[in-house]
Amino acid sequence: MRKRTLVVNDMMQSGYQYQLTEPQGRNFDATFCPDLTPKQMLQLGIFGGKYMTDTTGEFPRSWFADAKLATASRDLSLNYFGVDASQPLSVWRKSGWIHPDDPRGWFQWYCRYYMGRRVPEEDQRQIKRWKAMRRHVRQIERHCEPGDLACRKRQRQALLHWAYDSRKI
């Protein structure tokens, strides 16, 4: 694969550059097996439709063709489960979850990782955080009837934000 450099200019980053060193959607860490691609997540409805509205130039147009994006402010009806399952960015920053390369957090990291960017130490940190979300899968398995999508909607929406597809539980 020929390495390619992307330059990001959006509301949160100006002049940020990164290299794509792996083919899109391939060569993931062996322990990282998300259920959903970024495109699928955007189509299902995440983050009230507001998370990626100024980054459409960075990622493939196809990701946004059927994405549920808000035109003004966040719209929780665009979330697949219709509920708020997010914490403010200020909480993420205070908790130390934000890496300077990805000021929007885990989903931005995942989009860039999916595209082919690799930052080994940060990749391992984010994959560890992704694995920690399995506890919510176990809660749904323990407390909900199989296929009952109305059970624990906030947890299900949160899992969707982390590329877990709780519709299969």
Disulfide bonds with the S-S distance in Angstrom:
Cys144-Cys151 2.01
